Amino acid sequence: MRLLKYREDGYLTITSFEDGAIPPYAILSHTWGKDAEEVTFADLAKGDGKHKPGYEKIRFCGEQAQQDGLQYFWVDTCCIDKADKAELSLAIQSMFRWYQNATKCYVHLSDVLIKNGKTSGSSTEFTWEPAFKSSKWFTRGWTLQELLAPSIVEFFSQEWERLGDKISLKSLNNKVTGISCKALDGVPLSQFSVNERLRWKGDRQTKREEDAWYSLSGIFDVEIAPAYSEGAVSAFKRLKDEIDKLEICIRDIRHIDPRDDKKRIEDTKGGLLADSYRWVLSNTAFQQWQQDPHS
């Protein structure tokens, strides 16, 4: 994982970290402008990109992270080398986890102005809620996991003014997305049915049709390697197949004692599901649930 950091002299650096050695970091959620407006990995490699409109998002994320006591931050436009197909594939499969592990997620709503310019006497009338509800950020496919995965999500206006966080704006987010308040509170997504989680997708759009389904893999705790050009139907089928496998795995081990049957499960279910079974059996949340499935 690559992370950005501003040095004391204001120079922007980018550093790669291995899993297990990643420092605390903030992460940005936003809607992309035109490709030519966004700062890319290639731009940073050349020490370029400050003239692009998208650099303002990088600057904001870095400054806000510093205010929150975080040295490092991540922005998708420039922390992934999209010219490297293998890296892009791995990044897509890691995206949910990266947002989940972030200390804070900053959402920039580029179409939400905190002030409407109307004044009454000496006071300014704040009317950003209608714009919040209709923000294009809520229509994008990838932003669904960016809302649900991090524990702390803070919303900022076009002018970089803080509007609130996922908890303080929970009712508003619920109305806009239809997502359960419990999910917004951080209740594990596995406690919601497959159908309910699929409904959260709604009419969200992605630039590439397959991403509409790739972007849901983390929400269902499965992995599917991107295969662009396969089409949306094939992408959905592969996602559904992985979800079905996980559902079967969980159903099969509902009444199994992990101490006695871990090896038998791995032997009989084959290599395809071995890792899934091993993870479920060793997962603390599952073991607690097995003790009391009604909790």
N, C-alpha and C positions, 0 to 999 in steps of 0.2 A: 504494500500500500504506500502510495506517495502522499506526503503531506507538505503543505506550504508553511512558510514562516518568514516574518519580516525581521531582518537584523536591526540592530540599534541604529545603523546608518540609513535605514529605510529600504535597503535592498531586499527584494523578494527572492527567497531561496525555495528549492523543492528537494525533498529528501525521501529516499525509499526506506521503508521499514519492513522487517520480517514479522510474520505473525508471532505474537508472544513478546515482541519488543516495541509495540506501538504505543507511543505516549498519549496522554489525554489530548483530545482534539475537538474542535467545533466543526460543524458541517453545514453546507449551504443547500437550501432547497429553493428552486426558482423556476421560472419558465424561460426557455431559450429565446433569444432574439434571432435575427438572421445569422446564418453560419459565419458570415464575414465579420459580424459584430462581436463575436465571442473570442476570448483569448484561449488559444489552444496550447497543447503540450509543446508543439513545434515552436510556437511563439516564445514560450518561456526558455526553451533550449537555446534560442537565438538572442535572448535578452530583450525581446520585442513584445509588443502588445499593449503597452500603456496608453497608446492613442486610441484604442478601440473602446466603444461604449461599454462593453462587457467588463472592462477592467474595474469599473466602479463597484461591481458586485464583489470582486476579489478584495479590493481595498476595504470595503465595508466589513466583509467577513473577518478580515485580519484585525481590523481595529476593534470590532465588537468582541472578538475572541480575547484580545489583550485586556479589554475592560473586564472580562469575565475570568481573568487569571489563566488563560490558556495560550500557550505559545504557538501551538500548531492548529492548522485548519485545512479543510478539504473542500475543493470546488470541482465538480465533475468536468467542466469544460476543459480544464488544463491539467488535471491530475491523472488523466488516463490518456495513453498514447493510442488514439483510435485508429491510427494507421497500422498498428500491430494487431492483427485479427485474433491471435491467441490471447493477447493481453485483454483485448476488449471482451472476449468471451468470458474470461475469468472474472473480469470486473463486473459484468452483468450478473454473474452467479453469486458474487460477493456483496452486491449492492445493499441488500436488506441488512446483512450483518454489519456493514460499515455504518449505516445509519443507526442501527440498533446500539452499536457500541460507542457512538459519539456522546460526549459529555453534554453537548447542546446542539440543537439544530435550529438554524436561523432561516425562516421563510421570508423571502422578499416578494411582496405582492406589488409588481410593477404597475398595476392598473388601479391601485387603491390610494387615493389622495386623502390625507388625514384632515384637511380643511377644504371646504367647498368655496371659500372666498367670501361668503356672505357674512356680514357683521351686523350685530344688533347693539347699538351703543358702543361700549368699549369691549364687548365680549365677542369672541368668534364662535360661530355655530359649527359644531363638529357633526358631520353627517357621513362618516365613512362606512357605516354598517351596510347600507345598500350596495355599495361598490364591493365590499368584502364578500357579500353573498353571491355576487355575480362575477367574481374574479375568475379569470381564465385559469388560474392555478388549480382550481377545483375541477377543471375539465380535462386535465392531463393524466395520462395513465400512470406514469412513474411517480407522481406526487402522492398517490394513495399510500404506498409503503413509506414514503417520506413523512407522512403524517402519523402513521401508526407505529413504525419501528422505534424511533427515539423516545426516551422517557421524558425528555424536556424539549418542547417545540415552541419557539417564540416567533410571533408574527410581526413583520415590519412593513410600513407603508412604502410607497414610491419614494418618499423623502427620507427614508431610513429611520422613521419614528416608530418606536415600539407601540404596538396595538394591544398586546396581551400575549398569553401563552395558551397552550392546548387545554389547560384546565380552566383558566379564567374565561376562555371563549368556548368552552365545551358545548353549551347550549346552542350557540351560533353554528359551530361546526356540525353538530348533530342535525340541525335543520337543513344545512346546505348539502351534506353528504348522505344523510340517512344512516350513518354509522352509529351503532349503539354507544351510549354514553359510557358504558362499562369498558368497551374497547378503547375509547378515548382516555379513560382513566388508567389504562395499562393492564387490564385483565388479559391473561394469556390468550392469544388468538385461537389457540387450539380448542378453547372452550366454546367457540362459536361454530355452528354447523357449516359444512361446505357450502350449502346453498346460500346461507346468510352472507358468508364472506364473498361469494360470487356476486351477490346483489350489490355489494359495496362498489364494485367496478362501475356499475351504472353505464353511462354513455361516454365515459372517459376516452379520449383519443390519444393515439401515439403516431409519431411520424412514420414509423414502419409498422405495418399491420401485425407482424408477429410479436412486436413488443407489447401489444395489448395483453398477451398471455404470459410472455416472459416476465413482465413486471409484477405478476401475481405469485410467482414461485415462492418467494420468501414469506408471503402471507400464509401460504399453506405448508411452509417448512419442508419444501422439496426442492430439488435441483434439476433443471433442464438446461442442457447446453444449447446456446443459440444456434439456429441453422437458418440464417436469412435466405429468403427465396423459397422456403418451404410453404409459405402461405399461412394465413390465420387459422384455417381449419385444421391443418396438420399440427400447428403449434398448440392449439387448444387440446387436440387429442393427446399429444404427448404430456401436457400438463395434467390432464384428467387421468391418464394412465399412472403417473407418479403419485397422484393423490390417492387413487384406488389402492396402490401397493402399500402406501403408508397406513391407510384405513384398515387393510387386511392385517398388516403387522400388529397394529394396536389391538384389534379385535382378538387375534390369535393368542396374545399374551396376557389378556385381561386377568385370567385366573392362574397364571404361571408364577411359580416361585423363582425369582431370579437366581437365588443361591443354588438351586438344584438343576435348573433347566437351561441356563445360558448357553452351555456348549451344545446341547441337543438342538436348540433352536437354530444355532448357526450352522450346524451340520446338515439339518434337514431342509432348511429353507434355501440353501445355496448362496453363492457369492453375491448375487444381485441384491439381496435384501440384508445380507449379514451386517453391514455397517448400520443400517437403519435399526435393526433389532438390538444391536449392541448399544447404540445410543439411547434407545428408549429404556432398555433394562437398567442402564447406569444413571439415568436421569433422575435427579432428586425429586422433581415435581411428579414424575410418574410413580415413583415408589411411595410417595405420600398419598397420591390418588388411589393406588392399589390398596393401601391400608384402609382408606375411607373413600370409596368412589362417589359418595354423596356430598363430600365436602366442597 
